[in-house]
């Protein structure tokens, strides 16, 4: 049985609200651009800085499959208090890309009530496919985490999105022992037509994060 307070709500956000990122998040922590090169999906631009890193395996799938496979990695194996990660991906016309992780995204204990934040923006072009297939987020005891993901998909583009979390580190007795988890996913068609606007917020023995 859980002790304390747990609240979950799903406010709908407008495009303007979704794009109103904190000023400190305007400089990307990472950027990926995928375009057709010689008839195949290829990475034409790749940039990452601390605490984010990208790994491009050369043998993730058969060479006969036209897909770019990229792992996102955090230095230290997780997100620490005060981290602000903001990265983008653009998948060009007719390209296919998979963005995944090597293990669950760990959110370490909050210090001084600070929140760890992650922003992600994606552009999916005509006849393109982007698959977001991460391992689940695992929040440690007292962790505070907020993520916002924005997708702009062409009307004939394709998006596969997995967004999930665990209840904590069970072997350490941490079951729903974090303070706050917020995840927002906004999907738009052709730039401004809302298709899917969703926000989940769960908090325990604390106040929710400001919208």
N, C-alpha and C positions, 0 to 999 in steps of 0.2 A: 504494500500500500504506500502511495506517495504522500509525503508530508509537505506542507506548504501550499503555495498557490500556483496553479498552472492555468494560463489563459492562452487561447488560440483565436486569432481573428484573421479575416481576409479582406482588408480594405482594397478598393479598386483605385489605381493610380492613373493619372492622365500622362500623356507623353511628356509634357513639360515637367511634371513632378519627377518622372523616372529619369530624365536627363539632367536634373538639377543636382549634380554631384558636388561634393565638397571641393573647394578650390585646390586643395592639396592633391586631389585625385586627377587633376587635369593633365598632368604629365604621366604618360603611361609607364607602368612597370614592365610591360611586355607588349609586343606587337607581332602578329603573324599575317602574312599576305600569301595567298595561294592562287596561282593562275595557271592557265594552260601553256605549256612549253613543249614544242614538238609533239603536240597532240596528247600530252599526258599532264595530269595534275602535278604541280611542282611548287615548292616553297620559293618565292621570289624575294621575300623579305622576312627576316627573323631577328627579333631583338628582345632581350630580357635583362633585367638588372635586379639586384638584391631587393627583396628576398625570394624572387621568382627565377626559375630556370626552366628551359624547354629542352627536351630530349627527343631526337628524331631517330628511331631505330630503323636500320636498313633492311631488316628481315622480319618485320612484324607480320607481314602477309606475303603471299606469293607475288613475284615480280610481274605476273600476268594480270594482277588486279590493279586497276587505276585508282589508287587512294593514297593520300598523305596521312600518316599516322604520327601523332605528336603526344608526348607525355608532358604534363605540367608537374613541376617538382618545387617544393619549398625547401630552402636551406634550413637545416636543423630538423627536417622531417615534419614540420607543422607551422602553424601560424601563432605568433606570440602576441602578447598584449600590445596594443598600439599599432600593430602592423596595418598598413593600408595598401592593398594590392589592387592594381587597376590594369587590366590588359584587354587587348582587342584582337579580333580575327576577321579577315575578309576572305571569303571563299568566292572566287571568280566564276564566271559563266561556265557551266559544264564540268566543274571540278567536284571532287569528292574528298572530304577530310573527316578524320576522327580525332577528337580531342579527349584524352583520358588521363588517368593517374596510375601510379605504380602501387599505391596503397591508400588507405583512408586518409582524408584530410583531417589532421589532428589540430584541434584548437586548444592551446594550453591555458592554464589557469589565468584568470584576470587579476591584474595588479592595480590597485587603486581605483577599481571600478571602471577601468578603461575597456573599450570594446575593440575587438579585432574586426576589420572590415575588408570586404572583397567586392570589387566591381568588375563586370565583364560585359563587353559589347561585341556583337557579332553581326556581320553583313553576309547574307547568303544570296548569291546571284542567280540568274536565270538557269534553270535545269541543273543547278548545283545541289549538293547534299552535304550537310554538316551534321555529324553525330556527336553529341556531348555525352560521354559514357564514363563518368567518374566513379570511383569507389565512394562509399558514403562518408559524410562528415561525422567525426566523432569529437564531441565536446568534453573536455576534462572537467573535473569538479570546479565550480565557480566561474567557468568560462563564460564570456560574453561575445557573441559572434553575429555579424550581420552581413549578408551578401545580396547583391542586386545584379540580375542578369537581364540584358536587353537584347532582343533579336529583331533584326530588320530583314525580312525574307521576301524575295521576289515572289510574285503571284504564282509562278510555276517552279519555285524553288522548294527544297525539302529540308526539314529539320527533325532530328530525333533528339529528344532531351530527357535525360534522367537526372532527377534532383531528389536526393534522399539523405537520411541521417540515421545514426544509431542512437540508442538511449544512453550511451556512455561506456566506460570501461568496467564491464561486469566483474572481471576477475579481481578488481580493486574495490569492489563494492559500490562503485559509482553508477547508479541507475537513475537517470533523469536528475543528476546532481549539478548540472550547469545552471547558470543564472539566466541566460538569455540566448535564444536562437531565432533569427529572423531571415527568411529567404523570400525574395521577390523575383518573379519571372514575368517579363512583359514581352509579348510577341506581336510584331506589327507586320502588315503586308504592304509592300511597296512604299515604305517610309512612314506613313501616318495612319493607316487603317488598323485599328486595334483588332486583334484576333483572339488573344488570350492574355488577360491581366490577372495575376494571382500573387497574393502575398500571405505568407504564413508566419505567425509570430507566437513563440512559446516562451514563457518566462516563469521562473520559480523564485518565490521569496524576494522579489525585487520589482521595480517598476519597468514597464516596457520602454524600449528605445524610441526616441522621437522619430516620427515619420520622415 
